[in-house]
Amino acid sequence: MMPEAMPLTRDPVVRLPKRAMSSVAVVVTVGILPAFLVGGLGVQLQQDFGFGPAVLGAGAAGFFAVAALSSRLMGWLSERIGPVPAMRLAAVGSAVCAGGIATSRNLGWLLAMLWLAGLPNALGQPASNLLIARCVPANRRATAFGIKQSAIPASTLLAGLAVPAVALTFSWRWAFAGAALVGMCAALSVPRSVIGHGGSAIAAGRESVEPGRGVLLLITLAAGLASAAANSLGSFVTTTGVQVGFGPGAAGLVLAVGSVAGLCMRLAMGVLADRRNPNPIVVITLLLLIGSAGFVLMALPLPVAFLIGAVVGFGAGWSWPGLLNFAVAGLYPRRVAGATSVSQTGVYIGGSAGPLLFGVVASHAGLAEAWSAAGVVALLAAVSLWIVWRRTTVQRAH
């Protein structure tokens, strides 16, 4: 069962606010797109600027580190100015940073623009969570979070398709220029105001007892570990694919196929949570256990095993973020933006440390060893969430 802090009202008449959800998906996509474009276009960028896996990992690490350091502040700003202005500001900021990367003439400028892009990404996440909590009814909220978090595999899908469609045909710079254009369009797509049905559920949640800070910190730890394992997918799938025998274009397609699997699973998990009402913490734990097996498969020097592992890694090991936001919003309904900004800090720290450590391990021990380590980290995340489940179960029993 879901945590008691989020009562569900089964009203089949109420539907998702389509324009609001479309703008959420696009804003979140352009927010994370610079990081995954750098990972997906890593082969071409390394050829132009002459760097190795460690620098590629450092690029992604800096992006998520900036996001982690600013996450709490951006959560406060979202609540202060409201979700709509915050989402518009985030989209414009992401567009500016993507345009800056497109004009990079040296590695330093590229890294600076990539790291700066972590700021608007950190703003767009809590702002979109707050918008969902305010305008989406409780019995559609898991689906809404699934749609929102599907923006992440959508970004890796675009990054994978950008290799054969743009980078190998024109130049990697045009991929970032396109991202900048999409960012400006995203800012214009955000509706001026939203009218929804989320308030009653939030008000009802005020009568429930929220878990202590220890539970939120455990969730944040689990989110960090899971993110550390999963974010290496977006940064290192194409480079590993080339090493195990795929061509550059085919390796980009592997990233695209895995991204489609992750996107579909995130949507499916949201619909499942709304219709069947399972405990999202338990579901995430099972997904991480399955995903860890996918990471191990990616360590094998076989193209078929790598492809299967990538699909499992994306489909299970990285399909949990929507459910995580849904769970945190349900456990802490009185402070959705604040609580999700805390858990998102864990996601950002893991997203920062994961690719960086992955790149270091890959440079010194090899890519196979790095993927095996990612599998172990995913297992540790599953154990942490199991502890969360035990604590919240005991609290509800009392």
N, C-alpha and C positions, 0 to 999 in steps of 0.2 A: 504493500500500500504506500501511497505518497505520504510524506510528512504531514502531520495534522495542521501545520501552519498554513497550508494552502488548501482550503476547502474548494471543492469543485461543484459548480452549478451546471447541471446538464441541460443547457438550453440549445436545442438543435437549430433554432431560428438565427441566432447570432453567428455571423461569419467574420473571417479575418478582414480587417480594413486593407484592401488590396494596394492602394497607392502608398499608404504608410509602410507596408511590408516590402513593397518593391524598392522604395527609397532606402529602407534599412539594409536590404541585401546589397544594393549598389554601393552605398557609402562604406559598408564594412569591406566589400570586395576591393575597392580602390585604396582603402586604408592599408590593407596587408599586401596588396599587389607588388609594390616596389621590392619588398624582401624576397618574394618568391620569383619575381622576374630575374633578379640577380642570380638566384639559385638555378633556375631553369636555363638561363643563358650563360651559365658559368663557364662552359667550354669556350664560347666566343669571347667572353670578357677576359678569361685567362690568356687567350691568344693575343688580344689587343694590349693588355696592360702587364702581362708577364708575371702573374702571381700563381700560387699553388693552393691546395685544399685548405691549409691553415688560414690564409687570408680570406678565402671564400667563407669559411666558418666564422671568422672575426667580423665580416660584414653583416651577416645575419645576427650574430651575437650583439653587435652594437645597436642594431635596430631595436631588438627586444629589450636590451638593457635600458635604453632611453625610455621606452614605453613603460618598463617596470618602475623606473624612478619617478615617472610623472603620473602613474596610474591613479594614485589616491587624489592628487591635485585635480586631475581631469574628471574624476568622479564628483568631486566637490563642485567644479565648474559646471558640469552638466546639470546638477541639481540647482545651481545658482541661476543660470541663464535659461534653463529649460532644454528639453531634448532637441527641439527643432532648430534653434540657432546653433546649438552645439554640433549637430550633425552637418549643418551647412558649413560651419567653420572647419570641421574635420575634412570634409570633401575638398574644399579649396586648398587647404594645407597639403593634402596628399597630392593634388594636381601640381602644385608648385614644386614639390620635391621630386616628383616623377619627371617633370620638365627639366629640373636641374641635373638629374642623372643623365637624361638624353643628351645634354650639352657637355658632358664631362670630357675633359682633355687629359686628365691624369687620374691615377688611382686615388690620390688624396681627396680630390673633389668628389669623386664617385662615392667614396666611403662617407664623406661628410654629409652629402645629400641623403644617402641611404639611412644613416643614423638619425638625421633630423626628421625623417619620415616617421620615426617612432612616435613623435609627439601627436600628430593628428590621428594616428591609429589608436593611441591611448585615449583620445577624446571620443572617437566614434564608438568605441565599445560600450562604455557605461551610458552614453547618451542613447544609443539604440536599445539597450536593456531597459532603460527608464521609459522610453516611448512604448515598448512592448508591454511593460507592466501597467502603464496608464491606459492604453487604448485597446488591449486585447483581452477578451474574457478568459477566465481561468480554464475553461474546458477547451480552449484553443491555444493556450499559451505555450505548451510544449512544441506544438507544430510551428508556432511563430519563432521560437528560439531555434528550432531545427532549420527553418528557412534562413534565419539570420546567420547561423554558424555554417550553413552550406556555402556561404560566401568564401570561406577559407579554401575548401577544395576547388571552388570555382576559380579562385586566384591561381592555384597550382595548375588547374586545367588550362587556363589562358597562358600561363608560363610555358607549359609543355607544348601547346600548339604554336606558340610564338617562335619556337625553334625552327620547324620546317616551313612555317607559313611566312615568317617575317625575317628572322635572323639569317637564315641560309639563302633567302631570296633577295632581300634588300640589305638591311643592317639591323643590328640589335638596338641601335638608337631609335629606330622607328617604333619599336615595341614600347619603349618608355614614353615616346611622344604620344602614342595612342592612349597610354594609361593616363597621361595628363589631360587629354581631351575628355576621356570618360569621367575623370574626376570633376571637371567643371560642369559637365552635364549632370553628374550626380548631385551637385550642390543645387542646381536648378530644379531637380526632381523632388526635393524634399517639400512636402505640402506646408502651406503657411500655418495651418493649425490642424490638429487631429481631434476627432471626436470618437471616443471608444467606450468600452464597457468593462475596463479593468478595475475601476475604482472600488466596486463593491467587494471584490475578492480581497483587495488590499485592506479595506476597512475591516472586513471580517477577520483578517489575519492579526489585527491589533489585539484581539481578544485571546490569541493563542500565545503560549510561552515559547519564546525563541531559544534555541540552543545557546550555550555559552560560547565565549570567544575561542575556547580550546578546540571546539568542533570546527569552527571556521578556519582556524590555523591549520588543522589537520587536512581539511579539504584543500587549502592553499598549498600545502606540502605535496599532496597527491597530484594536484593540478600541475605543479612545477615539475615533478618527476615525469608525469605522462607527457607533458609538453616537451620536455627535454628529449625524450625518445622520439616523439612524433615529428617535431619540427625538422629533424634531420632528413625526413622524407623530401620536403620541399627543396632542401639545399643540395642534397647529394644523390638523388636518384639518377639524374642524367649522367653525372660523372662516373658513378658506379656502373651504370648500364653500359657505357662505352668500354669500361674495363672488362666486363664479363663477356663482351662479344657483340653488343649492339652497335650500329652506326650512330652518329650524332642525331640524325633525324629520327631513327627508330627509338633511341633512348628518350627523346622528347615525347614520343607517342606513348612509351611506357608510363611516363609521368602523367600524361593526359588520361590514359586508361585507369590508372590508380586514382586519379582525382575524381573521375566519374563515379568510381566505386564508393569513394568517400562521400561525395555529394549525395548519392542515392541513399546511402546508409544513414546519413544525418537526417534527411527528410523522413525516412522510414522510422527511425527511432522517435522522432517527434510525434508522428501520427500514432505510433504504437503507444507512447506514453499517454496521449490524450484518450485513446480508445480503451486501453486495457488497464491504465492506471497502476503500473508496477512501481516499485521503489526505484527511483532513478539511480541511486547510489549503487544498488545491487547490479543493475544493468550495466553501468559504467565499469564496475569491477570485472564482470564477465567479458566485456569488450576488450579490456586491457589484457586479460589473460590470453584471449585469442590473438590479439594483435602482437603480443610478444613472440608467438610462434611465427608470425609473418616476418618479423625482423630477423629471426634466426634463419629462415629460408633465404632471405636476401644476402646472407653471409656466404651462401654456397656459390661456387664459381660456375654456375650453370644458368644459361639464359632463361630456360623455362622456369626453373626454381626461383630465379630473381623476379620474373614477371608475376608468378603466383604470390610470392612474398610481398611484392609491392601492392598488389590488389588487396591482400589480407591486411597488410599494414595500414593502408589508407582506409579500407572498409571497416575494420574493427579497431585498430590501434589509434585511429585519429577521427573517430566518429562520435566521440563523447562530449565535445565542448558545449553543444546545444543542451544536452541533458544536464550538464554541470551547471550552467546558468539557470536552467529551470529548477534544479534542486536547490540552489542557493537562494533564488527568489522565493521559493516556497518555504524554506526554513527561516528566512529573514524578510518577511513581507513589509515590515515597517521601514526598512532601509535598503531597498533593492539596489540602487546605484552604488551606495557605499559598500554594501556587502559584496556585490559582484566586482567592484573595483579592487577589493582585497583579494578575492580568489583569482581575478584576472592578473594581479601582481604576480602570483605564483606562476600563472601561464607565461607571463612575459619573462620572468627570471629563468624558467625552464627553457623557454624559446631562445633566450640569450646564451645560457650556459651550454645547452645541448649541442647546437651546431658548432660552437667553439671547441668544446671538448671532443666532439666527434671528429672535427678536422685535425686536432692534435693527435688523437689516437690513430686516425687514418694515415697521417704523415709519418708516424713513428712505428706503428705496428702493422697497418694495412686496413683497407676498407672492410674486409671480412670481419676482422676483430672489432672494428667500430660498430658494425651492425649487430654483432653478438652482444656487445655491451649495451646497445640500445634495448635489446630484448630483456636484459636483466633489469634495467631501469624501469621498463614498463611493468615488470613483475612487482617491483617495490612499490610502484604507484597503486597497483591493485591491492596489495597488503594494507597500505595506508587507508584506502577507502573501505576495506573490510572493517578496520577499527572504527571508522566513522559510523558505519552501519550499526555496529555493536553498541556504540555509545548512544546514538539516537534511538535505537530500539529500547534500550534500558530506560532512557528518559521518558519515552512515551508510555512505558509500562507503569511508571510511577506517577 
